[in-house]
Amino acid sequence: MADSTKDEPQAPGGDGRTEHAPAQAEGAPTATTGDERATADETGQPVVEPAERVEELEARVAELEDNWRRAVAELHNYRKRMARELAAVAHRERIRVCTQWLAVVDNLDRALEHADTAPASVVDGVRAVRDEALRILEGFGFPRQETEPGSSFDPLRHEAVATVADDEIPEGAIVHVTRPGYGEGDNQLRPAMVVVSSGKQ
C-alpha cells in the first residue's frame, strides 16, 4: 500500500514551514477605529500652531505691561495729590496756631505802651500775657505740669539737670524746677527740668 503522505500538497516554501504575512512597514499609518476618532473629536480643542501661540503670549505681555504702566502712573498721581493735601492741612494748622498767638502779641504791645508812664502796670501786663499763653497751650492739649518741690522724680515727666544735697528733701525727690514741662504721657510737649536731691549731706 502506497504512502498516502506523498501525494499531500505541502505548504508554500517547500520545507514544510507555514509562511506568515509580511510585517507592516515601520512608520506606516495605522488605522484609527471609529471610537478613537470620536474621542479625538470630542476634546473640542483646536490645534494651536506655535506662531499663533507666540502672538497670543506677546499680546498678553503687552496688556500686562500697559496695566502696569497705568498703575504706576496712578500711584504717582496719588502721591502728588496726597502731598498737596498734607501741605494744605499743615498750612491751615499754622494759620490757626499763629492766629491764637496774636492775642499774646497784642497783650505785650499794650503792656509796653504803659512802660514809661506806669512801670507797675507792665508787670501786670506781662503776667496777663503769660496767663493767656498758658491758656492757649492748654487748649492745644499741653497743660503746664504741676511739679512741686518734694515730689518724686519721674523720668517720663522730668529731666534731671543737677543733684544737690538736702537735709529736708529725701534722696530722689525734686528740690527745684528750673523749667516747667507741658503735656502729659504720649501728649507731652516737653519734660520739666528739675534739680534732684541726693539726700542728706
C-alpha positions in Angstrom: 0.0 0.0 0.0 1.5 3.3 -1.1 2.3 6.0 1.5 -0.6 8.5 1.4 1.6 11.4 2.6 3.5 11.6 -0.7 0.5 13.0 -2.6 -0.5 15.6 0.1 0.2 19.1 -1.0 2.8 20.9 1.0 2.6 24.5 2.2 4.4 27.0 0.1 8.1 27.2 0.8 8.9 23.7 0.1 10.3 22.9 3.6 7.0 22.2 5.3 7.0 25.6 7.3 4.0 27.9 7.3 4.7 31.3 5.8 3.3 34.4 7.7 2.0 37.6 6.2 4.7 40.3 5.8 5.1 42.7 8.8 3.7 46.2 8.4 6.5 48.6 7.4 7.8 50.9 10.2 6.2 54.4 10.0 3.3 53.3 8.0 0.0 54.9 9.1 -2.1 52.8 11.4 -5.8 52.5 11.1 -7.9 54.5 13.6 -11.1 53.0 14.8 -14.3 54.9 15.0 -14.1 55.1 18.8 -10.6 56.6 18.6 -11.8 59.2 16.1 -14.7 60.1 18.2 -12.5 60.6 21.3 -10.2 62.9 19.4 -13.1 65.0 18.1 -14.8 65.2 21.5 -12.0 67.3 23.0 -13.1 70.3 21.1 -9.6 71.9 21.5 -8.3 73.3 18.3 -4.7 72.6 17.4 -2.7 75.9 18.1 0.2 76.5 15.9 3.4 77.7 17.6 3.3 81.0 15.7 -0.2 81.7 16.9 0.8 80.8 20.5 3.7 83.3 20.4 1.4 86.0 19.1 -1.1 85.2 21.9 1.6 85.4 24.6 3.0 88.6 23.1 -0.4 90.2 23.2 -0.8 89.1 26.8 2.6 90.6 27.8 1.7 93.9 26.1 -1.6 94.0 28.0 0.1 93.3 31.4 2.8 95.9 30.6 0.1 98.5 29.8 -1.8 97.7 33.0 1.5 98.1 35.0 2.3 101.4 33.4 -1.2 102.7 34.3 -0.9 101.5 37.9 2.5 103.2 38.3 1.0 106.5 36.8 -2.0 106.3 39.1 0.3 105.7 42.2 2.5 108.7 41.2 -0.5 111.0 40.8 -1.9 109.7 44.1 1.3 110.5 45.9 1.4 114.0 44.4 -2.2 114.6 45.4 -1.6 113.5 49.0 1.5 115.7 49.3 -0.6 118.7 48.2 -3.4 117.9 50.6 -0.9 117.4 53.5 0.8 120.6 52.7 -2.6 122.4 52.7 -3.5 120.9 56.1 -0.2 121.9 57.6 -0.6 125.4 56.2 -4.1 125.7 57.7 -2.8 124.4 61.0 0.0 127.0 61.1 -2.6 129.8 60.4 -4.8 128.5 63.3 -1.9 128.4 65.8 -0.5 131.8 64.8 -3.9 133.4 64.9 -4.3 132.3 68.5 -0.8 133.6 69.4 -1.7 137.0 68.0 -3.6 137.6 71.2 -0.3 137.2 73.2 1.4 139.7 70.9 -1.4 142.2 71.3 -1.2 141.9 75.1 2.5 142.5 75.0 2.0 145.6 72.9 -0.5 147.0 75.3 1.8 146.4 78.3 4.7 148.1 76.5 2.6 151.2 75.8 2.4 151.9 79.5 6.0 151.1 80.3 7.2 154.7 80.6 4.1 156.2 82.4 3.2 153.3 84.7 6.0 150.8 85.2 3.9 148.8 87.7 1.3 148.1 85.0 4.0 146.4 82.9 4.3 143.7 85.4 0.5 143.1 85.5 0.5 143.2 81.7 3.3 140.6 81.4 1.5 138.4 83.9 -1.7 138.6 81.8 0.2 137.7 78.7 1.7 134.7 80.4 -1.7 133.5 81.6 -3.0 133.9 78.0 -0.2 131.9 76.6 -0.8 129.1 79.2 -4.5 129.0 78.2 -3.5 128.6 74.5 -1.1 125.8 75.3 -3.7 124.1 77.4 -6.2 124.5 74.5 -3.8 122.6 72.3 -3.7 119.8 74.8 -0.4 120.8 76.5 -1.3 122.0 80.0 1.5 123.1 82.3 2.8 120.4 84.6 2.3 120.9 88.3 5.6 119.8 89.8 6.1 120.7 93.4 9.3 120.5 95.4 9.5 117.3 97.4 7.5 115.3 94.8 9.1 112.1 93.4 11.3 112.3 90.3 9.6 110.6 87.3 11.9 110.0 84.3 9.0 110.1 82.0 8.0 113.6 83.1 11.2 115.1 84.4 14.7 115.8 83.2 17.3 116.0 85.9 19.8 118.8 85.3 21.6 118.6 88.6 21.7 116.9 92.1 22.2 118.6 95.4 22.4 117.5 99.0 19.4 118.5 101.0 18.7 117.7 104.7 14.9 118.1 104.3 14.1 116.6 101.0 14.7 112.9 100.7 17.0 111.4 98.1 15.5 111.1 94.6 12.9 113.8 95.3 12.7 117.1 93.4 14.3 120.1 95.0 13.6 122.8 92.4 12.0 123.2 89.0 14.3 125.1 86.6 12.0 124.9 83.6 8.4 123.8 83.7 7.1 120.9 81.5 4.0 120.9 79.4 1.7 118.0 78.5 1.4 114.5 79.9 2.0 111.0 78.7 2.2 110.5 75.0 1.0 114.1 74.5 3.9 115.6 76.3 5.4 118.7 74.6 8.5 118.7 76.8 9.6 117.4 80.2 10.2 119.6 83.2 13.9 120.3 84.0 14.4 119.7 87.7 17.1 119.6 90.4 17.0 116.3 92.3 18.0 115.7 95.9 21.0 113.4 96.6 19.9 113.1 100.3 21.5 114.5 103.5 25.0 115.9 103.4 
